[in-house]
Structures are given as structure tokens and as C-alpha cells.
Amino acid sequence: MTIALDRPQKTKSAQIREKLGYPIIDTDVHTQEFPPAFLDYLEQVAGTAIAERFQEHLPGASRSKWFKQSWDERRTYRTARPPFWTRPTNDALNLATVSLPKLLHERLQEAGTDFAVVYPNLATMAPHIGNEEMRRAVCRATNTYHADIFRSYSDRFLNHFYFGTESDDTRVAQAFNRKANPYGDRVKAFLGSDSGHWDVPDITAIAANTYSMVERKIITEEDLQYFLSIHPLELYTSLNRDFFKGTAVEKTADEFLAAKETR
């Protein structure tokens, strides 16, 4: 599949990335698990019975129970209403993109993104499962599932479970307002697009939306580089110097660390 490569023109986000001259690191991209495949992993980890009972033990019980209950039943059982925002539904291509690692890898260049930290959608609820046996099994299956499907694309993704903001969040201006912030410094904000949810209907608009804050004079070009590149490099290499080793931004990370050591 080469959807990204077959497109006749570069997206605005891809053009902006070329203009910037430094890597864009997105610290919050969500992937949507493919249920039949995920259930296969869960069955391998814990057996058929656990896999069949899985959805009934999610917070608020199964995804459809809320809709079948009366208002009195919802109050009595404290049933949580399933969220509507956990996946993009306006465009089939975008839903497929966050579900299929190869397609996401191909389309990342359209988003203007060099590297992304990937989070699960459905499986983020696993730690809240009350049944201990199932909770452990789901966490194990989740880790194994994502490790397997993203292994071939680790040059641009880290499947990892930090303060990030979305691409068009104008509150970023406060993070870079040195006159208002204590000690005249920047708050260490960085890009976390939340791609993979309904509020990012077009993955290819991420870099363009972010750059619009410069065009509207909300932040400066220098602030933008800290937001898109320097702050995430600073965070992740402070935890592990080799965090970006083997990825598309390894060279930039090495140069960042070398410069830091000479200060």
C-alpha cells in the first residue's frame, strides 16, 4: 500500500516541514486497535473464556450496555456512557490510518511529522478493569499486540505509554510568554496532536495547524522550534540518552546531546 506516495502534490504540512529544516516530533498519536486481531492476542495470553468476557469487564461494562439501560438503571449501576471521541469517524482513510501501522507510517510524511510516540485507544482502559486476572491479561496482550504490529516501523514510531498540547491550542502562547512566566523562561510545552481521535479529522493538517500560530503571531519561529523539536528531544533524552537511537531523528538527537554537553 502506497497511498501517501501516490498523491500528486505535497500537503501544506509536508511543505512546512521542508521549510523548517528540523524534525517535528509528535508526542501523542493514538492508534485504534483492530478488535479481531487484539482478541486473538488476548486469547493466546489468557484463553478463550477471558477473551469472550473482555468487553463486559471494561469500565461501565460493555460498550452497548448504557444505550440499553433506562435512566434509573444507569443511575443505579453508575454506568458510564461510552465516549464518542475515541476514534475519527468522518473519513474512512483517517480511521484506517490510525488502525494500520504501515499506512500510518506512509502518511506520517503528509502530516509533516518525523517521529511519533504512539498510544493505544481502547487499551488505555485496561488498568481500570476490576477483575485482576483479566486486567493482567489485557495489559500483557496490549503490550504484545502493539510491539508486534509496530516493530517494523520503529524508525518513526515509539509505542510508549508526557505535558503535550494539540496542534491548534492557542494556550501554547502562555507557555512561551517569557514576560508573564516565572524567571522569564519558557514552559516546556511540546506538540501532542491527539491524532487518532475525532478532534483531529485530518492527520495531514497537523504541521499546518501548528505553524498557523506563527502566522498569526501567537508564537515566534524560535518558540515553534522549541515546541516541535527541542522540548521533546530534551525530555526523552533526559530519561534515556538512546531514546531516539535507530529512528529517523537519531542524528538530530545526537547533535542536540553533543551541543548540550559543550554548554
N, C-alpha and C positions, 0 to 999 in steps of 0.2 A: 504494500500500500504506500503510495507516494503522493498523497493529496496535497501536502504542503509544497512539494517540488513542482507539481503540475500547474500551480497558479501562475497566471501570466505576468502579474505585477506584484511588486513588493508592497506589503502593507505599510501604513504610516508608522506603525510601531517598529517594524524592521528598518525603515529608513531612519528613524530617530536613533535607533541603536547604532547604526553605522556612523551617524554624525557625532555621537557622544564619545566614541573611542575608548570606552571602558566597559567591563562586563556588568550586566544587570542581573542581580541575584534576587529572586522572589522567594521569600521565606515562608509562604503559606499557600500552597497549591493542594487542593483536595482531589482525591481520586475516588471514584464511585465503584465499589466492589461489584463484580458480576456474580449475583447470588448463586446460580447453579455451581459455578466453579468454587466459590467460597465454601459452600456447603459440602462439597467433595473433600476439601481440606479439613473441615470440621469433623466429618465422618471418619477420616483417616486418623485424626488425633484422638477422638473420644468415642467413636462408634455411632451406629445408626440412631439409637434412641436419643442421644444428646443432640444430634443434628436435627432430628424431627421436632424436638421440643424447643429449639433455639429461639425462635421468634416469640414464643409465649413467655419467655423469661426476660425479654427486653424491658427497660423502664416503661411503665404504662401498659405492659403486656403487648399483645400482638399489634401490628400496625393498623389493623382494621377494627379493633375492639371498640375504640372510642366512638366510631361512627355508628356502631350497632347499639350502643347503650342509650338509655334515657338520661335526662339531666339528673334525675335522682340517683341513678346508678353511677354516673360519673362523679357525683359528689361523695357518694358512699365509699366508692373504691379509690377515690383520688386518682382517677385515670388521667394520664397526661395526653393532651391532644398531640398527634404526630405533627412535627414541623413541616411546613410547606416549602421551606427554603433550602433543603439539603442538597438539591441537585438542579442543574439547569434543564429546563423543560421547553424553552421557547424555540430551540434549534436542535434537531437531531444530531447534527455534526458535532456540536459542542458537548452534548451528552455522551456521544461515542468517544470524543476526545479524552474526557476525564475517566473513561472506563477502560480504555485500551492503551497500555503504556507505549506501544510502538507508534500509534497515531499521535499521542501526546508529545512524544519525543520529536516527531516530524514537525508538529505545528508550533513547537516552542519558539522556533525562529520567527514565526509570524507574530508572536507576542512580543518579540524583541528581547526575549529572556535567554540568558546564557546558562543559568543553573537554577534549579528549584528544589526546595525542601518540600517533600510530599507527605501529606497526612491522609489517613482514611476518613471516610464519611460514616458509614454505618457502624464500623467497628470502634469508633470513639466512645460508644456507649457500653462497650464490653466491661470496663471496670465497675460499672454500676449494677451489673447483674447480681442479684441476691444469692443465687444458688452457687456455692463455692466451686463445686465440680465443673459446672458449666462455665463459670467466669474464667477459671484457669484454662479450660479447653478453648474457649473462644479467643482469649488473648494469645494463646500459643498458635492457633490456626491462623489468626490475623497476621501475626509476625511472619509465619512461614509463607503464607499466601503472597504478601506484598514483597517479601525478599525474593521469592521465585519470579514473580512477573516483572519486577523492575531490575533484576540482576543484569540483564543485557544492555541496560540503558543508564548505567551508573555514571557515565561521563557527564550527564546533565541533571541527574536526579539523586537526591538523598531521601530515602524512605525513613523518616525520623520523626520521633514523637517529641516563641520566644516573644518583646513588645513589638509588634508589627502593625502597620496600618495599611488600609486599602489604597488602591492607586489614585482615587479621586477624593480622598479625605482631606479637606482643606484645613483641618485642625493640625495638619503637619506644619503649618506656618508657625504655630505656637512652639513647636519643638525646636525650630531654628531661629526663634526670635531672641537673639542674644541680649537685647536691651531689657527684655522682660524676665529672662531666666536667671536663676541664682548664679553668681560668679561669672556672668556674661558668657556662658557656654551653651552649646547645643545639647538638647535632649537626644539621646541616642536612638532616634526613631529610624525604622527602615521599612522597606516595602514588604507587605504581606497581602497579596492581592485578594485572597479568599477565593481564587479561581476554583471552579468545580461546584459552586453554589449558584443559586438563581440570580444573585446580585451581580454576577459577572456574566452577562448574557453573551459577550463576545470576547473570547480569550485574546484575540488579535488586537484588542484596543488597550491592553494594559499599559504598555510603554507610552502610547499616545496620550492616554488619560493622565498619566503621571507627569509627562512633560508639559501638559497644559498648565500646570501650576507655575511653571517658569514663564510661559507665555502670558499668563495673567498677572505676573509679578508677585505671586504669593510667596515664592521662594526664589533663591538665586541659582545660577548654574552650579556654583560651588556647593550649595546646600543639596542640590539634586544628586551630585556625585556621592556625597555622604549618605544620602537616603537610599540610593540604589546599589551602592557598591562598597564604600568604605566601612560603614557601620556593620553590615552583615559580615564582612571579612574580619573586622575587629572582634565581633562576638564569637564567631565559630572558631577562629584560630586561637582565641584565648582559652577555649575549652580543649582544643586538640589541634596542635600545630599542623598535623597531617590531614585535617578535616577535608580539604579540597584536593588531596592527592589523587591523581588518576582521573580528574574531572576536566571539563573544558576551561575552568578558571584556575587551574593549578599554577600556571605561570604567573598570573596576576597575584595570587595569594603569596607565592614565594617572594615576589618583588615587594609586596606590602610588608612582609615579615622582615626582609632584609633592610628596608628603609626604616622600619620601627627600631631595629637594633642599632642603627647608626645615630639615632637621636640622642 
